[in-house]
Amino acid sequence: MNIEYLQKLWDSFSHKYTAAQKNPSVFCFTLLNMLRIEDSDSIIDAGCGGGHLHQYIIEKKKPYARFVAFDFSNQMVKITAARMYKYLTQQQKGSIDQITQEEIDNVNLNSEIFNQINYSIQQANIQELNQFQDNTFDTYISNLVFHLIPNPQQAMAEAYRILKPGGRLGITVWGSKNNSKALTIYQEALIKSGILEQPQGPSKFLESTQPIIEMAQLQGFTNIYCWTQQNPFDNYNLEDVGKFSNPEVLELLKNAPQEKVQQFENIVQEILNQEKQKYQPLLLECILLVATKAQ
Ligand SMILES: C[S@@+](CC[C@H](N)C(=O)[O-])C[C@H]1O[C@@H](n2cnc3c(N)ncnc32)[C@H](O)[C@@H]1O
């Protein structure tokens, strides 16, 4: 898959993703704690999506600390900027997720209000960060991006390059497929109902922490800590599950025969019921890694 195709995919998924993003941001929250962002003088958020925790980082960081965020989806960049503009300008801060398309379209990425707090948001590709010089940042965060990109080792190399010696990296990727029903339920039901063929190629789920530890070691990172963490999703029924499905899946359903769609919906319901009987919400498992660039 080429980068332009992936960019378009994320552009079209941006609204849905930011609406449903509260669950995956919990992993990002863990990274922020583990990396002690309050002590950092310069932070970069790589593949920031809708910037769901940026307001938290802004409140927590030192006032002069530089905070840079980027995503390769232009829509994600604009949504993040519009959310943060609203957060920084409105008195009642409760509703920054309720931004209009007009607010998104008209947002100024170079707004003075961003400069005042040393915050910036831009478009960039995590694998080629030529716009940032070597040894620039104390903290590099990337939540749920490395498993989605064609060359994660190259992204890791770029992270290493732009971190200062002693700077800290924090990344998360999907963990075990069996513990991630929140993300697999649709695909499982699509395959069982005959709407989708069994996917070819390697899985994006990592069944062990070893490959990501090795990737960090290969790059020269030290003080590596790597662990799994599960997070519940508030997907209680078919409609909730649909809210998080990507545009490709919706397209498949739109074009499928009605009886297959019915079969698909029954299977989703069946899986939801099975999990409910175990008193278990749908989960997503992630592997988290924090590490330090050698001094
Ligand atoms: C699962 S979302 C995670 C977003 C955010 N970090 C969060 O915690 O919610 C993945 C994000 O990575 C972005 N992305 C994917 N490939 C990228 C690349 N090569 N460079 C930069 N961003 C990328 C997507 O546009 C999307 O916003």
The ligand as an SDF file (V2000), in Angstrom:
LIG
                    3D

 27 29  0  0  0  0  0  0  0  0999 V2000
   -4.8310    4.5860   15.2040 C   0  0  0  0  0  0  0  0  0  0  0  0
   -4.5550    6.2480   14.8160 S   0  0  0  0  0  0  0  0  0  0  0  0
   -3.7600    6.8270   16.2960 C   0  0  0  0  0  0  0  0  0  0  0  0
   -3.9410    8.3080   16.4820 C   0  0  0  0  0  0  0  0  0  0  0  0
   -3.4650    8.8810   17.8160 C   0  0  0  0  0  0  0  0  0  0  0  0
   -2.0430    8.6630   18.0300 N   0  0  0  0  0  0  0  0  0  0  0  0
   -4.2600    8.3400   18.9830 C   0  0  0  0  0  0  0  0  0  0  0  0
   -3.6590    8.0230   19.9900 O   0  0  0  0  0  0  0  0  0  0  0  0
   -5.4740    8.2560   18.9050 O   0  0  0  0  0  0  0  0  0  0  0  0
   -3.2370    6.1990   13.6840 C   0  0  0  0  0  0  0  0  0  0  0  0
   -2.8400    7.5670   13.1650 C   0  0  0  0  0  0  0  0  0  0  0  0
   -1.6010    7.4370   12.4720 O   0  0  0  0  0  0  0  0  0  0  0  0
   -1.6350    8.2500   11.3360 C   0  0  0  0  0  0  0  0  0  0  0  0
   -0.6330    7.7220   10.4200 N   0  0  0  0  0  0  0  0  0  0  0  0
   -0.6530    6.5510    9.7580 C   0  0  0  0  0  0  0  0  0  0  0  0
    0.4520    6.4140    9.0060 N   0  0  0  0  0  0  0  0  0  0  0  0
    1.2210    7.5280    9.2170 C   0  0  0  0  0  0  0  0  0  0  0  0
    2.4720    7.9840    8.7150 C   0  0  0  0  0  0  0  0  0  0  0  0
    3.1760    7.2790    7.8410 N   0  0  0  0  0  0  0  0  0  0  0  0
    2.9410    9.1590    9.1570 N   0  0  0  0  0  0  0  0  0  0  0  0
    2.2410    9.9070   10.0430 C   0  0  0  0  0  0  0  0  0  0  0  0
    1.0270    9.5430   10.5260 N   0  0  0  0  0  0  0  0  0  0  0  0
    0.5240    8.3580   10.1350 C   0  0  0  0  0  0  0  0  0  0  0  0
   -3.0850    8.1600   10.8510 C   0  0  0  0  0  0  0  0  0  0  0  0
   -3.4340    9.2300   10.0160 O   0  0  0  0  0  0  0  0  0  0  0  0
   -3.8300    8.1690   12.1790 C   0  0  0  0  0  0  0  0  0  0  0  0
   -4.1450    9.4710   12.5930 O   0  0  0  0  0  0  0  0  0  0  0  0
  1  2  1  0
  2  3  1  0
  2 10  1  0
  3  4  1  0
  4  5  1  0
  5  6  1  0
  5  7  1  0
  7  8  2  0
  7  9  1  0
 10 11  1  0
 11 12  1  0
 11 26  1  0
 12 13  1  0
 13 14  1  0
 13 24  1  0
 14 15  1  0
 14 23  1  0
 15 16  2  0
 16 17  1  0
 17 18  1  0
 17 23  2  0
 18 19  1  0
 18 20  2  0
 20 21  1  0
 21 22  2  0
 22 23  1  0
 24 25  1  0
 24 26  1  0
 26 27  1  0
M  CHG  2   2   1   9  -1
M  END
$$$$
